[in-house]
Structure formats: structure tokens, C-alpha cells
Amino acid sequence: MSTQSQTNVTIGLGFLERVMLSTLTTLPCCVFLFINGTMLFTLRSKLVFCETSRYILLYNLLFSDTIQMSLSQLLYLLSAWRLRLTYPVCGLLVMFAGLTNEVSPLTLVVMSLERYVAVCYPLRHATIITIRNTAVAIIVVWAFCSLNVLTRVLLLLDFPFSDLGSLQMTDLCNSLVMSIGPMSDIYDKAYTCFLFTSAGVAVISSYIGVVIAARSASTDKASASKARNTLLLHLVQLGLTLLSTLHTSIVISLSKTLHRVIIGRIKSFFYVFIYIFPRCLSSLIYGLRDQTIRPVLMYHLCCRLKLSRPGKG
């Protein structure tokens, strides 16, 4: 969870270095938020995007990634400047961050299955992958992730809140707020393991199915090759998301040998390239590779100024 990784990120850092790190993380975050926001607007600007399942799924992925990126940067800045929240406010931020963080890998699974059906069962694709079925899949994804958040909230009921003298937190806001007690910790690890194992198996199985189908004489080679590359990129995205969950354990191991100031800088570096950049990867992948999205996206990115085309020889 990105919220946990930001805890005490700037312990031992001076004022100028805090300003520098906050600026270096906020600038790319704002750029990526602008790109994601433009992509979301693009996916609602044409009827074809609203009536095609793969673009609807892409919109859902970008939506959750954009919210996750915004919440991560907010929690990073709160941690960088050591601003303490109340338990209810911190709990809400952590819950929404956790919810959107889990929606992304499950959406990648649904997108991978959609590509698998498109290549392996092209004649049945229009029957299986309908707008109604896509909407049902998105609702199931959000409901499943919401159920996990609700379960973590129920596990908090064993905590003796009456013993707290004040709702004001004494430490920085992080995901440990939602993991109080051994049962919460065990559940969180088991759920994360199940989530990424099942998602990895689904994406890899889809990739293998597409590779096998590509060898068939009746399969469109160009479509199969494009789907195979898309599934590989989904696998990379899933791997980066999984790496973000292991980030805290890696930093804890490094903290045993390195100075806390160096650890703070390493955390900031990891934050940009493990948390922020992957959240914009979907926009870059589809914005540059998809021939339907690219011209519309470039049009909106250039503030609706038509790109001049070079004249023919």
C-alpha cells in the first residue's frame, strides 16, 4: 500500500530538502494527473468510446488510478510535512486509497480476459463482451474490493477505542491505521497474496491462450500480435503494482544498514517510479498505441488546436 510507504518518509530531512522532495514528487504527479484527466475526458468525448467494452474498462482503470495517485500524493505531502490528522479522517483516506489500489489489478484481469475472448473466440466476442456484461464486471470488481475494505473495518472493532484520550493521531497517517492487531495483519497479507496470485494466473493464462491461438491459420495474425503485446504490458503493470506492495518490506530491510536520511531519499525515488509512474502507464500505453484514441487524445492535449499535417511531397 502506498499510504504505508510514505510514513516517516522525511524523518531527519531538513526544511530545504523537504521542499525539494515535495516539489520533485508533486510536479510529475501533476503532469500525470493532467494526462490521466485528459484521457478520461477523451474517453467520454466520442460515442464509440462509450459503446465499446474495452474503452469502458480502460476508463474504469484510469478512474481508479487517478484517484489512487491523488490520494497517494496527498498522503505523501502530509507525511513530508509531518501533519497529523484525526483517526476518522485518516481512516477514510486510507480506505479510499486501498479501495482504488485493489480495483486496478482486478480491472487488468477483466481487460486481459476481454482480449483473450476477442482473439480466441472472435465470432462470439460481440455476444459475450457486451456493454451490459462489462458493466456487471465493473460492478463486481468494485463490490469485491469494497467487501475487503468492509472486512478490514470490522476487524477494527476489537480495538479498544474507548481507551483513546483523543481522536487526534499521535503519529502520521498510514495504512497501519487499518491493520491494528495480528488478525488484521494476517488477513491483509492473505488477501494481498490471493489477489495478486489469482490476477497473475489470469493474465498469464490469457497470454498463453492468445499465443496458442496466434499459431492457428484461422486467426488474424495482426490482431493476435497486438493482443499479445497488450497482455504483456498488462503483466508489466501488474508486476509494478505487486512491487509496490513489497516496497515497504524492501525499505525495512535496507533501513537496517543505511542511514535514515538516505532511506528517506530512496523512498521518494521509489514513490515516483513505483507508485506515480505506473498509474499513468495505461494512458501512455493506450494513448500512443491505439489508433482510435491517439488522434483524439493529441487533439485535447494540444488544447484543441488542430495539428498541422505536413504537405505531400
Order of alpha helices (4+ residues) and beta strands (2+ residues): alpha-alpha-alpha-alpha-alpha-alpha-alpha-alpha-alpha-alpha-alpha-alpha
